Amino acid sequence: MSFIERLAPEIRKTGEISTIQINVGKICNLACSHCHVQAGPKRTETMSRVVMEAVLEAIRTHKFQTLDITGGAPEMNENFRWLVSEATKILPHIIVRTNLTILLEKGYEDLIKFYADHGVELVASLPCYTQENVDAQRGHGTFEASIEALKRLNAAGYGRGGNLKLNLVYNPGGAFLPGAQAQLEADYKRELKQNFGIEFDHLFTITNVPMGRFAKSLEKSGELAGYMKLLRDNFNPCAAPNMMCRFQISVGYDGKIYDCDFNQMQALAANGPKDIFEIIKAKELGRQIVFRDYCYACTAGAGSSCGGALA
């Protein structure tokens, strides 16, 4: 059975759109094995200042409550600081999805203070609390750099239960579903505190979607069909109403509109306005959502979204 056939008709369309998620480019200082964007140092796609200005105008027009900024390493867009500075003037909640290691790179060392000064919520990738697993997914030395960045964030006030939110992201290291989010959060908090003195607010468990580098690795190992079966067999109807595509729009680096970041990587345009300039003029953002069978990753087990488990 196809994914869309598993959904009740009312779930196939959006609810109230409160979040605008933007991918500001595919350039990144890392090239992680699980990356569905296939971001890396050699990528050149980047969001222009013109598109960013249109995003800000769309926020003013439609009163979005959250701007969710992703990449690549979003910090590597030359207009990134300008965008965040302007966005803080017009909406209450800004999320930046960071790989942590970029915060130690030359030319980016000021970002921790910049984030704190602007009250930015950080969602940071740390696929495990052990060096072996992190370096296997993200490259040699990334665990050590991530730990150092987390220590600096804690020193700046992040992750200590106040207004500066620091949430971590767990991705499975293979063709399996995440464990229970609450238990993994407890494990992360114990291990990071005991071993490194690190604190954070919450852990988000995110199921790997079979596309990009992860799909290629599954094909190479002969696990792709089995992984898709695992996702289908673990479909959870209680997770489906909370899928992130129902409450957001996704904007590509070129301004085109998608239902989510995964559809964006597959170039599956959303129904309705086709780019951010049409969004500004649109009176209604509600739409029928474009689904594919890889969407099973968002509803398998406890469900999965950019904000972690759904059910």
C-alpha positions as a printed Julia matrix, in Angstrom:
311×3 Matrix{Float64}:
  0.0    0.0    0.0
  1.33   3.44  -0.88
  1.96   5.94   1.9
 -0.83   8.32   0.92
 -3.36   5.47   0.96
 -2.59   4.98   4.67
 -3.61   8.56   5.48
 -7.07   9.81   6.33
 -8.23  12.49   3.83
 -8.04  15.28   6.41
 -4.37  14.49   7.09
 -3.41  14.81   3.43
 -3.68  18.59   3.65
 -2.06  21.23   5.79
 -3.24  22.6    9.1
 -2.35  26.09  10.31
  1.0   27.11   8.8
  3.15  28.63  11.55
  6.72  27.8   10.44
  8.77  28.81   7.43
 11.82  26.58   7.02
 14.51  27.78   4.64
 17.53  25.98   3.23
 20.11  28.74   2.75
 22.58  26.56   0.85
 24.22  23.18   0.41
 27.79  24.21   1.21
 29.07  22.62   4.42
 32.38  22.03   6.15
 31.37  18.37   6.63
 30.12  15.6    4.32
 28.14  13.33   6.67
 27.21   9.81   5.57
 23.54  10.21   6.57
 23.04  13.63   4.92
 19.94  13.66   2.71
 21.0   17.06   1.32
 24.36  15.63   0.2
 25.91  18.83   1.48
 29.67  19.31   1.51
 32.64  21.65   1.01
 32.42  21.39  -2.79
 28.77  22.38  -3.09
 28.14  25.91  -4.35
 24.35  26.33  -4.15
 23.49  29.22  -1.83
 20.5   31.45  -1.11
 20.87  34.99  -2.44
 20.21  38.22  -0.56
 17.24  38.84  -2.89
 15.56  35.57  -1.88
 16.31  36.25   1.79
 14.65  39.66   1.52
 11.59  37.95   0.03
 11.56  35.48   2.93
 11.5   38.38   5.37
  8.65  40.0    3.44
  6.72  36.71   3.51
  7.18  36.57   7.28
  5.76  40.08   7.62
  2.84  39.28   5.33
  1.79  35.93   6.78
  2.86  36.43  10.41
  4.87  33.21  10.66
  5.84  32.45  14.25
  9.03  30.46  13.57
 11.88  30.82  11.1
 13.79  27.53  10.86
 17.16  27.94   9.1
 18.99  24.93   7.73
 21.6   23.96   5.12
 24.33  22.59   4.56
 26.0   24.56   7.28
 23.71  27.61   7.18
 26.39  29.73   8.83
 28.48  29.51   5.64
 26.05  31.64   3.65
 27.67  35.07   3.35
 24.41  36.82   4.26
 23.6   34.58   7.21
 24.32  37.07   9.99
 22.34  39.77   8.2
 19.36  37.43   7.79
 19.27  36.46  11.45
 19.68  40.07  12.58
 16.78  41.22  10.4
 14.56  38.26  11.27
 14.84  38.9   15.01
 13.14  42.24  14.43
  9.96  40.75  12.97
  9.22  37.33  14.53
  9.59  35.76  17.97
 11.3   32.45  17.28
 14.38  31.65  15.2
 15.92  28.17  14.97
 19.31  27.49  13.42
 20.32  23.91  12.66
 24.06  23.75  13.24
 26.6   20.96  12.89
 28.54  22.42  15.86
 31.97  21.99  14.27
 31.49  25.1   12.12
 31.5   27.18  15.32
 35.22  26.44  15.76
 36.23  27.24  12.18
 38.24  30.36  11.42
 35.91  33.25  10.68
 32.99  31.72  12.59
 34.27  31.9   16.17
 32.06  34.91  16.92
 28.85  33.04  16.16
 28.24  31.68  19.66
 28.07  35.21  21.06
 26.06  36.3   18.02
 23.54  33.52  18.64
 23.26  34.37  22.33
 22.86  38.09  21.64
 19.98  37.36  19.24
 18.28  34.69  21.36
 18.54  32.05  18.63
 17.45  28.51  19.45
 20.08  26.0   18.33
 19.36  22.48  17.11
 22.7   20.72  16.94
 23.58  17.45  15.26
 25.27  14.91  17.55
 24.29  11.45  16.3
 25.74   9.69  19.34
 27.52  10.41  22.62
 30.5    8.21  21.71
 33.46   9.27  19.57
 33.5    6.07  17.51
 29.92   6.4   16.27
 30.03  10.16  15.62
 33.31  10.05  13.7
 32.01   7.1   11.65
 29.01   9.14  10.47
 30.53  12.6   10.23
 34.28  12.22   9.74
 37.41  11.88  11.87
 37.72  14.51  14.57
 34.12  15.72  14.45
 33.23  14.32  17.87
 36.07  16.14  19.6
 35.18  19.38  17.81
 31.48  18.97  18.65
 32.25  18.47  22.34
 34.42  21.59  22.41
 31.67  23.6   20.69
 29.09  22.34  23.2
 31.33  23.38  26.1
 31.61  26.88  24.63
 27.85  27.05  24.13
 27.28  26.05  27.76
 29.75  28.74  28.85
 27.68  31.29  26.89
 24.52  30.19  28.74
 23.11  27.72  26.23
 21.46  24.5   27.4
 21.24  25.41  31.07
 17.46  25.61  31.37
 17.13  29.31  30.6
 16.06  31.19  27.48
 19.02  30.08  25.35
 17.79  26.73  24.07
 20.22  24.04  22.95
 18.67  20.86  21.57
 20.62  17.93  20.17
 19.72  15.6   17.31
 20.22  11.84  17.23
 20.31   9.93  13.92
 20.61   6.13  13.81
 23.94   4.88  12.51
 22.39   2.33  10.19
 19.22   0.8    8.75
 17.19   0.79  11.96
 14.71   3.01  13.8
 15.66   5.31  16.67
 15.13   4.09  20.2
 12.65   5.75  22.55
 13.36   9.49  22.57
 12.88   9.95  26.33
 15.28   7.13  27.17
 17.9    8.28  24.68
 17.64  11.83  26.05
 18.29  10.5   29.55
 21.27   8.5   28.27
 22.72  11.51  26.44
 22.29  13.77  29.46
 23.96  11.26  31.76
 26.91  10.48  29.48
 27.61  14.04  28.35
 27.37  15.4   31.89
 29.5   12.69  33.48
 32.19  12.6   30.81
 32.36  16.2   29.63
 30.32  18.38  31.98
 27.96  19.25  29.11
 24.29  20.18  29.52
 21.52  20.64  26.94
 17.75  21.07  26.89
 16.26  18.25  24.81
 17.2   15.47  22.43
 15.36  15.02  19.13
 15.38  11.55  17.56
 15.16  11.7   13.78
 14.68   8.67  11.52
 17.0    8.58   8.52
 15.04   9.15   5.31
 16.17   6.85   2.48
 17.6    9.44   0.1
 20.89  11.16  -0.56
 24.06   9.57   0.79
 22.11   7.34   3.16
 20.11   5.8    0.3
 23.3    5.24  -1.68
 24.87   3.41   1.26
 21.76   1.23   1.64
 21.83   0.38  -2.06
 25.51  -0.51  -1.86
 24.94  -2.81   1.12
 21.75  -4.33  -0.31
 19.66  -3.0    2.59
 17.4   -0.49   0.82
 14.42  -2.81   0.23
 14.64  -4.15   3.77
 14.79  -0.67   5.24
 11.74   0.45   3.26
  9.88  -2.62   4.52
 10.9   -1.74   8.08
  9.45   1.75   7.67
  6.2    0.48   6.12
  5.75  -2.27   8.72
  6.15   0.24  11.55
  3.69   2.83  10.24
  2.1    4.61  13.21
 -1.24   6.3   12.44
 -0.94   8.32  15.66
  2.17  10.05  14.3
  0.65  11.01  10.94
 -1.46  14.03  12.08
  1.68  15.65  13.51
  3.9   15.42  10.43
  5.88  18.63  10.05
  4.75  19.15   6.44
  1.26  19.91   7.74
  2.36  23.03   9.62
  5.15  24.59   7.56
  6.39  25.63   4.18
  9.89  24.77   3.0
 11.88  27.24   0.9
 14.81  26.1   -1.23
 17.99  28.11  -1.67
 16.59  29.35  -5.0
 13.27  30.44  -3.49
 11.17  27.52  -4.73
  8.48  26.15  -2.41
  8.15  22.6   -1.1
  6.2   20.77   1.58
  9.36  19.73   3.43
 13.13  19.57   3.18
 12.97  15.98   1.9
 10.64  16.82  -0.98
 12.94  19.75  -1.65
 15.87  17.38  -2.17
 13.72  15.39  -4.61
 12.6   18.54  -6.45
  8.93  17.75  -5.71
  7.28  21.16  -5.75
  4.42  21.91  -3.37
  0.91  22.55  -4.62
 -0.04  26.22  -4.74
  2.51  29.07  -4.91
  5.69  27.93  -6.61
  8.22  30.35  -5.14
  8.69  32.74  -2.25
  7.65  35.71  -4.4
  4.27  34.07  -5.06
  3.99  33.26  -1.35
  4.16  36.98  -0.56
  1.16  37.61  -2.83
 -0.83  34.53  -1.77
 -3.88  35.0    0.43
 -4.08  31.34   1.45
 -1.19  28.99   2.31
 -3.29  25.85   2.87
 -2.67  23.07   0.35
 -2.85  19.38  -0.45
  0.51  17.86   0.49
  2.69  15.95  -1.97
  3.59  12.54  -0.49
  5.93   9.75  -1.55
  6.71   6.41   0.06
  9.87   7.73   1.74
  7.43   9.67   3.93
  7.03   6.41   5.85
 10.21   7.52   7.65
  8.21  10.33   9.28
  5.54   7.98  10.65
  7.51   4.84  11.54
  7.63   3.9   15.21
  7.26   7.03  17.32
  7.36   9.18  14.19
 10.02  11.66  13.17
 10.28  15.35  12.36
 12.74  18.21  12.61
 11.47  18.48  16.19
 11.97  14.81  17.01
  9.4   12.1   17.8
  5.73  12.74  17.0
  3.83  10.16  19.06
